[in-house]
Amino acid sequence: MEPRSAVGLTARDVRLRRDGRLVLDGARLTLLPGTVTALVAPSGAGKSTLLRCLNRLTRADSGTVRLAGRDVATIDPRELRRRVALVVQTPTMLPGTVAENVAYALPRATPGDVEAALRAADLPPAFADRDAAGLSGGERARVAVARALARAPEVLLLDEPTAALDADSAAVIGRTLRRLAEGGLAVCLAVHDLPFARGVADRVVGLDDRELPV
């Protein structure tokens, strides 16, 4: 694996058209290690699409995305998606325990690996034996984060991670993201809740990578 870089991940002039409609029109984004960046725009503006372009789950028509200075188009997709992890808005829990869900991202994971991922997502080790089907919305969100962290990504992308959560659950997610960034991870959350974004993020930007006014 390449060493972590202060450059982080950058997207420049990303454009995408679908069904004759321009979904992304020159989108730009800069994500730095040790920093939480909130990408704020109205629903339907293209936030989710841009996140998917960052690890090539969606291929843009034009523009460049670079990870540690390297064009992501030259990185094997499986390696890229390990290094740039995406937690979707409504994460799917697979049948079975929390441990099985976390280990799904890393088939050779040991119980110690699962425990470390749970702790990183602010979940106690005892959570490993819980039935994933019975988790609350906030718990599911944190298990999805643990599943992503099990693969030791360099960049963590989250699409509306607090959607439909109560204020207390959202606050827990916010604290978890802050702590992950303090550990050196580049974190980006796409949200439409500007007050929440300002309470969590180091940078609050629009789809043009410009910081939003207070």
The 8 nearest C-alpha neighbors of each residue, nearest first, counted from 0:
[[1, 2, 78, 3, 82, 153, 81, 152],
 [0, 2, 3, 67, 4, 82, 66, 153],
 [3, 1, 4, 0, 67, 153, 5, 7],
 [2, 4, 1, 67, 5, 153, 7, 32],
 [3, 5, 6, 67, 7, 2, 32, 68],
 [4, 6, 7, 32, 31, 3, 67, 33],
 [5, 7, 4, 67, 31, 8, 68, 66],
 [8, 6, 31, 67, 5, 30, 4, 32],
 [7, 9, 66, 30, 65, 29, 67, 6],
 [10, 8, 29, 65, 64, 28, 30, 11],
 [9, 11, 64, 28, 27, 63, 65, 29],
 [10, 12, 27, 63, 13, 62, 64, 26],
 [25, 13, 11, 62, 26, 27, 14, 63],
 [14, 12, 62, 25, 26, 11, 61, 59],
 [13, 15, 23, 24, 25, 61, 60, 59],
 [16, 14, 23, 60, 59, 22, 21, 17],
 [15, 17, 21, 20, 22, 19, 18, 14],
 [18, 16, 20, 19, 21, 22, 15, 23],
 [17, 19, 20, 16, 21, 22, 15, 23],
 [18, 20, 17, 16, 21, 22, 15, 23],
 [21, 19, 17, 16, 18, 22, 15, 23],
 [20, 22, 16, 23, 15, 24, 17, 19],
 [21, 23, 16, 15, 45, 20, 17, 24],
 [24, 22, 14, 15, 21, 26, 45, 25],
 [23, 25, 14, 26, 21, 13, 22, 15],
 [24, 12, 26, 13, 14, 23, 27, 11],
 [27, 25, 13, 12, 206, 207, 24, 23],
 [28, 26, 11, 207, 10, 208, 12, 206],
 [27, 29, 208, 10, 9, 30, 207, 11],
 [28, 30, 9, 8, 10, 31, 208, 27],
 [31, 29, 8, 7, 185, 9, 28, 36],
 [30, 32, 7, 185, 34, 33, 6, 5],
 [33, 31, 185, 184, 183, 34, 7, 5],
 [32, 34, 183, 180, 184, 181, 185, 31],
 [33, 35, 180, 185, 32, 31, 201, 186],
 [36, 34, 186, 200, 201, 187, 180, 185],
 [35, 37, 187, 202, 200, 203, 201, 186],
 [36, 38, 203, 188, 187, 200, 196, 189],
 [39, 37, 189, 204, 205, 188, 203, 190],
 [40, 38, 190, 191, 205, 189, 37, 204],
 [39, 41, 191, 205, 44, 42, 38, 46],
 [42, 40, 44, 191, 43, 39, 190, 46],
 [43, 41, 44, 40, 191, 45, 46, 190],
 [42, 44, 45, 41, 46, 40, 47, 22],
 [43, 45, 42, 41, 46, 40, 22, 23],
 [44, 46, 48, 43, 47, 22, 23, 49],
 [47, 45, 49, 48, 44, 189, 50, 40],
 [48, 46, 50, 49, 45, 158, 51, 189],
 [47, 49, 45, 51, 46, 50, 52, 57],
 [48, 50, 52, 46, 51, 47, 45, 53],
 [51, 49, 47, 53, 52, 48, 46, 156],
 [52, 50, 56, 48, 57, 49, 53, 54],
 [51, 53, 55, 57, 49, 50, 54, 58],
 [52, 54, 50, 51, 55, 64, 49, 10],
 [55, 53, 52, 80, 56, 51, 83, 79],
 [56, 54, 52, 57, 58, 53, 51, 76],
 [55, 57, 51, 54, 52, 58, 53, 80],
 [58, 56, 52, 55, 51, 59, 48, 54],
 [59, 57, 55, 52, 56, 60, 15, 51],
 [58, 60, 15, 61, 14, 52, 57, 13],
 [61, 59, 15, 14, 58, 16, 62, 13],
 [62, 60, 14, 59, 13, 63, 15, 12],
 [63, 61, 13, 12, 11, 14, 64, 59],
 [62, 64, 11, 10, 13, 65, 12, 70],
 [63, 65, 10, 9, 70, 71, 53, 11],
 [66, 64, 70, 69, 68, 9, 71, 8],
 [65, 67, 8, 69, 68, 7, 71, 70],
 [68, 66, 7, 4, 6, 69, 8, 65],
 [67, 69, 66, 65, 6, 70, 8, 7],
 [70, 68, 65, 66, 67, 71, 73, 74],
 [69, 71, 65, 72, 73, 64, 66, 68],
 [72, 70, 74, 73, 65, 64, 69, 66],
 [71, 73, 70, 74, 75, 64, 55, 76],
 [72, 74, 71, 70, 75, 69, 76, 79],
 [75, 73, 71, 72, 79, 76, 78, 70],
 [74, 76, 78, 77, 79, 73, 72, 71],
 [77, 75, 79, 78, 80, 74, 55, 54],
 [78, 76, 80, 79, 75, 81, 74, 82],
 [77, 79, 81, 75, 76, 80, 82, 74],
 [78, 80, 76, 82, 81, 77, 83, 74],
 [81, 79, 83, 77, 82, 84, 78, 54],
 [80, 82, 78, 79, 83, 152, 84, 150],
 [81, 83, 152, 79, 153, 80, 84, 78],
 [84, 82, 154, 80, 81, 152, 79, 54],
 [85, 83, 155, 80, 81, 147, 156, 152],
 [84, 86, 156, 157, 87, 155, 83, 147],
 [87, 85, 157, 156, 158, 143, 144, 84],
 [88, 86, 158, 90, 89, 85, 157, 160],
 [87, 89, 158, 159, 160, 90, 86, 162],
 [88, 90, 87, 91, 140, 160, 86, 162],
 [91, 89, 87, 88, 143, 92, 86, 140],
 [92, 90, 93, 89, 143, 139, 87, 100],
 [91, 93, 131, 90, 94, 100, 132, 139],
 [92, 94, 100, 95, 91, 131, 132, 99],
 [95, 93, 92, 132, 131, 96, 100, 130],
 [96, 94, 130, 131, 99, 93, 97, 100],
 [95, 97, 130, 131, 99, 98, 129, 128],
 [96, 98, 127, 100, 131, 99, 129, 128],
 [99, 97, 127, 101, 96, 100, 102, 113],
 [100, 98, 102, 96, 97, 101, 103, 95],
 [101, 99, 97, 103, 98, 102, 93, 96],
 [100, 102, 146, 98, 103, 99, 104, 97],
 [103, 101, 105, 99, 104, 100, 108, 106],
 [104, 102, 100, 105, 101, 106, 99, 146],
 [105, 103, 102, 146, 101, 106, 150, 149],
 [104, 106, 102, 108, 103, 107, 150, 149],
 [107, 105, 108, 103, 102, 104, 109, 99],
 [108, 106, 105, 109, 102, 103, 104, 112],
 [107, 109, 105, 106, 102, 112, 110, 113],
 [108, 110, 112, 111, 107, 113, 102, 114],
 [111, 109, 113, 112, 114, 108, 98, 115],
 [110, 112, 114, 109, 113, 115, 108, 116],
 [111, 113, 109, 115, 110, 114, 108, 116],
 [114, 112, 110, 116, 111, 115, 117, 98],
 [113, 115, 111, 117, 124, 112, 116, 110],
 [114, 116, 118, 112, 113, 117, 111, 119],
 [117, 115, 145, 119, 113, 149, 114, 118],
 [118, 116, 122, 120, 114, 145, 119, 115],
 [117, 119, 121, 115, 122, 120, 116, 123],
 [120, 118, 116, 117, 121, 115, 145, 122],
 [119, 121, 117, 145, 118, 122, 141, 144],
 [122, 120, 118, 119, 117, 175, 123, 141],
 [121, 123, 117, 118, 120, 124, 126, 119],
 [122, 124, 125, 126, 118, 117, 121, 114],
 [125, 123, 114, 126, 127, 117, 122, 118],
 [126, 124, 127, 123, 128, 129, 122, 114],
 [125, 127, 124, 129, 128, 123, 122, 97],
 [126, 128, 98, 97, 125, 129, 124, 96],
 [129, 127, 126, 96, 97, 125, 98, 130],
 [130, 128, 126, 96, 97, 127, 131, 125],
 [129, 131, 96, 132, 133, 95, 97, 128],
 [130, 132, 97, 96, 133, 134, 129, 95],
 [133, 131, 130, 134, 94, 92, 95, 93],
 [134, 132, 131, 130, 135, 129, 139, 138],
 [135, 133, 131, 138, 132, 139, 136, 130],
 [134, 136, 138, 137, 139, 133, 140, 132],
 [135, 137, 139, 138, 140, 164, 134, 163],
 [136, 138, 140, 168, 139, 135, 164, 141],
 [139, 137, 135, 141, 140, 136, 134, 142],
 [138, 140, 142, 136, 137, 141, 134, 135],
 [139, 141, 137, 143, 138, 142, 136, 144],
 [140, 142, 144, 138, 143, 139, 120, 145],
 [143, 141, 145, 139, 144, 140, 146, 138],
 [142, 144, 146, 140, 141, 145, 139, 90],
 [143, 145, 141, 147, 142, 146, 148, 120],
 [146, 144, 142, 116, 148, 120, 117, 147],
 [145, 147, 101, 143, 149, 144, 148, 104],
 [148, 146, 144, 145, 149, 84, 150, 143],
 [147, 149, 145, 151, 150, 146, 116, 144],
 [150, 148, 116, 146, 147, 151, 145, 105],
 [149, 151, 148, 152, 81, 147, 105, 104],
 [150, 152, 148, 149, 153, 82, 81, 147],
 [153, 151, 82, 154, 81, 83, 150, 84],
 [152, 154, 82, 184, 83, 185, 151, 155],
 [153, 155, 83, 185, 152, 186, 184, 84],
 [156, 154, 186, 84, 83, 85, 185, 187],
 [157, 155, 85, 187, 188, 84, 186, 86],
 [158, 156, 188, 86, 160, 85, 87, 187],
 [157, 159, 88, 189, 87, 160, 188, 47],
 [158, 160, 190, 88, 189, 162, 161, 157],
 [161, 159, 158, 157, 162, 88, 140, 188],
 [162, 160, 169, 164, 159, 163, 172, 168],
 [161, 163, 159, 164, 160, 88, 169, 190],
 [162, 164, 161, 165, 136, 160, 137, 169],
 [165, 163, 161, 162, 169, 168, 137, 136],
 [166, 164, 168, 167, 169, 163, 161, 137],
 [165, 167, 169, 168, 170, 164, 161, 171],
 [166, 168, 170, 169, 165, 171, 164, 172],
 [169, 167, 171, 170, 137, 165, 166, 164],
 [168, 170, 166, 172, 161, 171, 167, 164],
 [169, 171, 173, 167, 168, 172, 166, 174],
 [172, 170, 168, 174, 173, 169, 175, 167],
 [171, 173, 175, 169, 170, 174, 176, 168],
 [172, 174, 170, 176, 171, 175, 199, 169],
 [175, 173, 177, 171, 176, 172, 170, 178],
 [174, 176, 172, 178, 173, 177, 171, 179],
 [177, 175, 179, 173, 178, 174, 180, 172],
 [178, 176, 174, 180, 175, 179, 181, 173],
 [177, 179, 181, 175, 180, 176, 174, 182],
 [180, 178, 176, 182, 181, 177, 184, 175],
 [181, 179, 33, 184, 183, 182, 177, 34],
 [180, 182, 178, 33, 179, 183, 177, 184],
 [183, 181, 179, 180, 184, 178, 33, 177],
 [184, 182, 33, 180, 32, 181, 185, 179],
 [185, 183, 180, 33, 32, 153, 179, 182],
 [184, 186, 32, 154, 31, 33, 34, 180],
 [187, 185, 35, 155, 154, 184, 156, 36],
 [188, 186, 36, 156, 37, 35, 157, 155],
 [189, 187, 157, 37, 156, 158, 38, 190],
 [188, 190, 38, 158, 159, 37, 39, 46],
 [191, 189, 159, 39, 192, 188, 38, 37],
 [190, 192, 39, 40, 41, 193, 42, 189],
 [193, 191, 190, 195, 194, 196, 39, 40],
 [192, 194, 196, 195, 191, 197, 39, 190],
 [195, 193, 197, 196, 192, 198, 199, 191],
 [196, 194, 198, 197, 193, 192, 199, 173],
 [195, 197, 193, 199, 194, 198, 200, 37],
 [196, 198, 194, 195, 199, 200, 193, 203],
 [197, 199, 195, 196, 200, 194, 173, 193],
 [200, 198, 196, 197, 173, 195, 177, 201],
 [201, 199, 35, 202, 36, 196, 197, 37],
 [200, 202, 35, 36, 34, 203, 199, 197],
 [201, 203, 36, 200, 37, 204, 35, 210],
 [204, 202, 37, 210, 36, 211, 38, 200],
 [205, 203, 210, 209, 38, 208, 211, 39],
 [204, 206, 207, 39, 208, 38, 209, 40],
 [205, 207, 26, 208, 27, 204, 38, 28],
 [206, 208, 27, 205, 26, 209, 28, 204],
 [209, 207, 28, 27, 204, 205, 206, 210],
 [210, 208, 204, 207, 205, 211, 206, 203],
 [211, 209, 204, 203, 208, 212, 202, 205],
 [210, 212, 204, 203, 209, 213, 205, 39],
 [213, 211, 210, 203, 204, 209, 205, 193],
 [212, 211, 197, 210, 203, 193, 194, 204]]
